[in-house]
Amino acid sequence: MTENFENCILTARAELQVARQRLNQEISGYPAPIAGCDVQFNHLLAERERVCGALQILTQSIFIPTPRTPTATAGVESR
């Protein structure tokens, strides 16, 4: 079965949302750490940041310059 890339991106987004939710649950249930000394807690925070960053990248619009639109504000040249 072949999937188109949109389905792959939707699946990735859904899996990242699940990962973020599980990380949030694990972080909220974690015993109070000693500030800056708990390596495992800091790792969970770093992983959550990575997941949130990946989700943000998947949802943001990317500008690709072309000869007709060299900047994001240039608009489209009509011919």
Secondary structure in CASP SS format (residue, H / E / C, confidence):
PFRMAT SS
TARGET T0000
AUTHOR 0000-0000-0000
METHOD secondary structure of the structure
MODEL  1
M C 1.00
T C 1.00
E C 1.00
N C 1.00
F H 1.00
E H 1.00
N H 1.00
C H 1.00
I H 1.00
L H 1.00
T H 1.00
A H 1.00
R H 1.00
A H 1.00
E H 1.00
L H 1.00
Q H 1.00
V H 1.00
A H 1.00
R H 1.00
Q H 1.00
R H 1.00
L H 1.00
N H 1.00
Q H 1.00
E H 1.00
I H 1.00
S H 1.00
G C 1.00
Y C 1.00
P C 1.00
A C 1.00
P C 1.00
I C 1.00
A C 1.00
G C 1.00
C C 1.00
D C 1.00
V H 1.00
Q H 1.00
F H 1.00
N H 1.00
H H 1.00
L H 1.00
L H 1.00
A H 1.00
E H 1.00
R H 1.00
E H 1.00
R H 1.00
V H 1.00
C H 1.00
G H 1.00
A H 1.00
L H 1.00
Q H 1.00
I H 1.00
L H 1.00
T H 1.00
Q C 1.00
S C 1.00
I C 1.00
F C 1.00
I C 1.00
P C 1.00
T E 1.00
P C 1.00
R C 1.00
T E 1.00
P C 1.00
T C 1.00
A C 1.00
T C 1.00
A C 1.00
G C 1.00
V C 1.00
E C 1.00
S C 1.00
R C 1.00
END
